[in-house]
Amino acid sequence: MEKINKLVVVNGSPRPDNISNTYQALMAEVEFLKEKNPEMETKYFKLPTNLSGCINCRECSVDCNIKDNFQEIVETIEDADVVMLGSPVYLDMPTPEMVAFLTRLNCKAENTNREFFRDKKAYLVATSFCSGTKTVLHTMMGACEMLGFTIEGRSTREYITLWQDEKLRGGMTREDAIYVKKIGAKRV
């Protein structure tokens, strides 16, 4: 793993952080990365539930003209090494907030010939109760590759919150899973 100087974390869960499994999984990943990069600077953003997606206004230049906190996130991404995107599974898709965010990033990609994202790595996190993580990761990966991010390899860690069982899904082994029982629980 290469050294990470600056990590930007973007949470696409609409749930408040204090009850969000996605927030908990993202913070566990940040903790994991900080163990290997103790000097890493981290900036966290939660996407608002009213974030607009691209409306194809045809007025964008290098920056999107819709005014909200999107610009602050993009400015922070500008000097980051890694962008970590997290979304829970909603009907086997990323949340509407994450999809809106990814569509808005296209303005920056299109108007910089994909150079804005060229040297940035994307780390992707998906959370669910039982299924859909692979579909969400695949959707976000396709968007990130189109935007120009670098996605290296594949993570073998999967954060799973279960109702009644500890059954592993999708070909995972016990060593690959980190069970999240409740907010504030330690990794098992």
Buried (B, 14 or more C-beta within 10 A) or exposed (E): EEEBEBBBBBBBBBBEBEEBBBBBBBBBBBEEBBEEBEEBEBBBBBBBEEBBBBEEEEEBEEEBEBEBEBBEBBEBBEEBBBBBBBBBBBEBBBBBBBBBBBBBBBBBBBBEEBEBBEEBBBBBBBBBEEEBBBBBBEBBBEBBEBBBBEBEEEEEBBBBBBEEEEEBBEEBEEEBBBBBEEEEEEEE
